[in-house]
Each structure stands twice: as C-alpha cells, then as structure tokens.
Amino acid sequence: MRSASQNSSHDKSASYNPAGCNCLALRQAARHVTQIYDQFLAPSGLRATQYSILARLLRRGPMTINALAADLVMDRTTLGRNIRPLQRDGLVAVVLGKSDRRSKELRLTSAGAVRVRAARKGWDAAQARFEGAFGVKRARKMRALLHDVVADADDAARASA
C-alpha cells in the first residue's frame, strides 16, 4: 500500500506530464499546421493568420474589430497586431462604423481582395498537403471536434454570463 506522501508525489508528477496536457498538445499541433500553411502562403506575402483575416473579410464583408476578433476566437489586441501590417500594406482599411460611428470597422480593400484571391492557390496547396498526410476523413473529423471545442466554450461562457 502506498503512503500519503507517495500518492502525493505520484499525483504531482502525473499533473506535470506534458503528454497529458490538452493545451500543450493543441498548441503544438497548431504551430505545426501553421508552419505548413505559412510555407505555402509565403509566395503571396501573407502568413496563415493574415490570410484568415482577409478571407473572413472577403466572405463576410466589413466587420467591427470586436466582431472579427470574436469570429476568429482571437484576443482583440492580438487581432490589432495582426491588422497593422495589413493596413500598412493597403490590404485592409479601418473606417468608422456605418451603424455606430463610435465603432471601427475593418474593410477589405480592392488590393486586399486581389491578394487573398491570389493566396488561395497556396492555401489550397497547404490544405491538400495536410489532408494528404493526415487523411481527408480524419481532417474532417478533427475540424468537427475542434469546432465543438469552440462551441462548447461559447455555450459555457453564455451560461455563466
């Protein structure tokens, strides 16, 4: 039989096992996949996060910074850091909101639309590379599970509000 101190040290070592940490595993996988997409997007001059921002604006139209941050599940300040180079390069414009002049909207410029459409070839190639290595069915299941993680977190946040 184990003593209390043995149980305590076992519990501590198990809780510090990186292989059992969901957050670490997800972050490592995210960094790995991001590197693949960044490699394929490099000829367009965009990184994966920048592509995601531009593609979302192309698909959804102008959005407030808060709405886009929520949509991308990204901290507003992190989104702001990602927007600055896009704004500097003339790919997005930050303008006063239509419905609320106190808010700021992000709009895709015509140059941004051209760039994101040109980058789509790289994104398609990255998607094909990932799915070729990981499997199309497994990738689809993985995306569904990850969407569930975000939806469950959103549900929990609404329930506690």
C-alpha positions as CSV (number, residue, x, y, z in Angstrom):
1,M,0.0,0.0,0.0
2,R,1.3,3.5,-0.8
3,S,1.8,6.1,1.8
4,A,0.1,9.5,1.6
5,S,3.5,11.1,0.5
6,Q,3.9,8.6,-2.3
7,N,0.4,9.3,-3.5
8,S,1.0,13.0,-3.4
9,S,4.2,12.8,-5.4
10,H,2.6,10.5,-7.9
11,D,-0.3,12.9,-8.3
12,K,2.1,15.8,-8.8
13,S,4.2,14.0,-11.4
14,A,1.1,13.0,-13.3
15,S,-0.2,16.6,-13.4
16,Y,3.1,17.8,-14.8
17,N,3.2,15.3,-17.6
18,P,3.2,17.3,-20.8
19,A,1.9,14.3,-22.8
20,G,-1.3,14.5,-20.8
21,C,-1.8,18.3,-21.3
22,N,-4.6,19.1,-23.8
23,C,-3.5,22.7,-24.1
24,L,0.1,21.8,-25.0
25,A,-0.9,19.2,-27.5
26,L,-3.3,21.5,-29.3
27,R,-0.7,24.4,-29.3
28,Q,2.0,22.1,-30.7
29,A,-0.3,20.8,-33.4
30,A,-1.5,24.4,-34.2
31,R,2.2,25.5,-34.5
32,H,3.0,22.6,-36.8
33,V,0.0,23.1,-39.1
34,T,0.6,26.9,-39.1
35,Q,4.2,26.3,-40.3
36,I,2.8,24.2,-43.2
37,Y,0.3,26.9,-44.2
38,D,2.9,29.7,-43.8
39,Q,5.2,27.8,-46.1
40,F,2.6,27.5,-48.9
41,L,1.3,31.1,-48.4
42,A,4.8,32.7,-48.4
43,P,4.8,33.5,-52.1
44,S,1.7,35.6,-51.6
45,G,3.5,37.6,-48.8
46,L,0.8,36.5,-46.3
47,R,1.0,34.4,-43.2
48,A,-1.7,32.0,-42.2
49,T,-3.3,34.4,-39.7
50,Q,-3.3,37.2,-42.1
51,Y,-4.9,35.0,-44.8
52,S,-7.6,34.0,-42.3
53,I,-8.4,37.7,-41.6
54,L,-8.5,38.7,-45.2
55,A,-10.5,35.6,-46.2
56,R,-13.1,36.2,-43.5
57,L,-13.5,39.9,-44.6
58,L,-13.8,38.7,-48.2
59,R,-16.5,36.2,-47.2
60,R,-18.4,38.3,-44.6
61,G,-17.8,41.9,-45.6
62,P,-16.9,44.7,-43.3
63,M,-16.9,43.8,-39.6
64,T,-16.1,45.6,-36.4
65,I,-12.8,44.7,-34.8
66,N,-14.7,43.2,-31.9
67,A,-16.9,41.1,-34.1
68,L,-13.9,39.8,-36.2
69,A,-12.0,39.0,-33.0
70,A,-14.9,37.0,-31.7
71,D,-15.4,35.3,-35.0
72,L,-11.8,34.3,-35.2
73,V,-11.7,33.4,-31.5
74,M,-8.8,35.8,-31.1
75,D,-8.0,38.4,-28.5
76,R,-8.8,41.9,-29.7
77,T,-5.2,43.2,-29.0
78,T,-3.7,40.2,-30.9
79,L,-6.0,40.9,-33.8
80,G,-4.9,44.6,-33.7
81,R,-1.3,43.5,-34.0
82,N,-2.2,41.3,-37.0
83,I,-4.2,44.1,-38.7
84,R,-1.4,46.7,-38.5
85,P,0.8,45.3,-41.3
86,L,-2.3,44.5,-43.4
87,Q,-3.4,48.1,-43.0
88,R,0.1,49.4,-43.7
89,D,0.2,47.4,-46.9
90,G,-3.2,48.7,-48.0
91,L,-5.0,45.4,-47.8
92,V,-7.5,46.4,-45.1
93,A,-8.9,49.8,-44.2
94,V,-10.1,50.8,-40.7
95,V,-13.1,53.1,-41.0
96,L,-15.8,54.5,-38.8
97,G,-18.7,52.1,-38.4
98,K,-21.8,52.5,-40.5
99,S,-24.4,51.9,-37.8
100,D,-22.3,53.2,-34.8
101,R,-19.9,56.0,-35.7
102,R,-18.0,55.3,-32.4
103,S,-17.0,51.8,-33.5
104,K,-14.4,51.0,-36.1
105,E,-15.0,48.6,-39.0
106,L,-12.4,46.6,-40.9
107,R,-12.9,46.6,-44.7
108,L,-11.1,44.6,-47.3
109,T,-9.6,46.9,-49.9
110,S,-9.5,46.0,-53.6
111,A,-5.8,45.3,-53.2
112,G,-6.7,43.0,-50.2
113,A,-9.2,41.2,-52.3
114,V,-6.7,40.7,-55.1
115,R,-4.1,39.4,-52.6
116,V,-6.4,37.0,-50.8
117,R,-7.6,35.6,-54.1
118,A,-4.0,35.1,-55.3
119,A,-3.1,33.5,-51.9
120,R,-5.9,31.0,-52.3
121,K,-3.7,28.8,-54.5
122,G,-1.2,28.5,-51.7
123,W,-3.9,27.8,-49.2
124,D,-5.4,25.1,-51.4
125,A,-1.9,23.5,-51.7
126,A,-1.4,23.6,-47.9
127,Q,-4.8,22.1,-47.4
128,A,-4.1,19.3,-49.8
129,R,-0.7,18.7,-48.2
130,F,-2.2,18.4,-44.8
131,E,-5.1,16.2,-45.9
132,G,-2.8,14.0,-48.0
133,A,-0.6,13.3,-44.9
134,F,-3.4,13.2,-42.3
135,G,-6.2,11.9,-44.4
136,V,-9.3,13.7,-45.7
137,K,-11.8,11.9,-43.4
138,R,-9.6,12.3,-40.3
139,A,-9.1,16.0,-41.1
140,R,-12.9,16.5,-41.5
141,K,-13.5,14.7,-38.1
142,M,-10.7,16.7,-36.5
143,R,-12.2,20.0,-37.7
144,A,-15.6,18.9,-36.4
145,L,-14.2,18.1,-33.0
146,L,-12.3,21.4,-32.8
147,H,-15.4,23.3,-33.8
148,D,-17.2,21.5,-31.0
149,V,-14.4,22.7,-28.5
150,V,-15.1,26.3,-29.5
151,A,-18.9,25.9,-29.5
152,D,-18.8,24.2,-26.1
153,A,-16.6,27.0,-24.7
154,D,-19.0,29.6,-26.2
155,D,-22.0,27.8,-24.6
156,A,-20.3,27.7,-21.2
157,A,-19.4,31.4,-21.4
158,R,-23.0,32.3,-22.3
159,A,-24.3,30.1,-19.4
160,S,-22.1,31.8,-16.9
161,A,-22.9,35.3,-18.1
